[in-house]
Amino acid sequence: MHGFGHISIPTTNVKKSKKFFGAVFGWTFRDAEEIDYTLFHAGTRPNGGFYPVKKMPKKGQVNVFIEVEDIDAKLKEIKKAKGKVLVKKTKSGGMGWFAQFATPDGCMLSLWQAASHEQAPADKPAPPAS
């Protein structure tokens, strides 16, 4: 099985992207000037980087889900940091919820909040199989 190893996010303004993602998600950064790239460390894998673009691509943006504990709280932070909510918190079956937002320069990303799966108490029998 293979997981994500790295995520590249386009940005029209690296300085603003670092400020936005640092404030909202607590990410840290390291500039790799020799390749015109800024690496980010998200605290968990995958990590990635920002690559500069003159204009935000209309197509071909990677749909990256950022895991959060509370989508509602994070959407408020995004708005406060001048981001835009594109898709409000939406239930995804019994797995959790997602939302989509745009950074101040227009890069579209998603949030994911996993549902907590509580187990039935041990003294309560499971329902019969049909």
Steps between C-alpha positions, in 0.01 A plus 500: 500500500630848417408827669563856393865592523492866400246758394576800279267796530500786248514856631511845344659641818725279713519755784118516531470121476753453780312752714161338426603136556718589797216689671217259419675161520824565691723384213871588492705582190846483344582687182691303236608801295722293271188339354253789555295290742387527861475179699234468771486273799140428601581311820395167349560335166465582223695822491554702186578835351378811322596565142460852362265567208417829330131413482311235700420207269130460426540124441731235632515613860552201726214440741684463826316424824640651818394303808347708781324424827229765459403617150266772627774663708753468217263660246467800735881527515518478121252787459688708759824443306331628180437157350165416338268208579400331173312196636359509853535206740346202319437149638674218317303189589596377845869568443510869591460846351680707241507864396682685224666840519721733300813671627520879467666457158241249376653155555219250570553245781280281718459422868418158645357423843476127572194371683569351841402136496375411846477132583187353652530421873625146565189405699265591215460220245550578135183494287439170318633476145232501233 
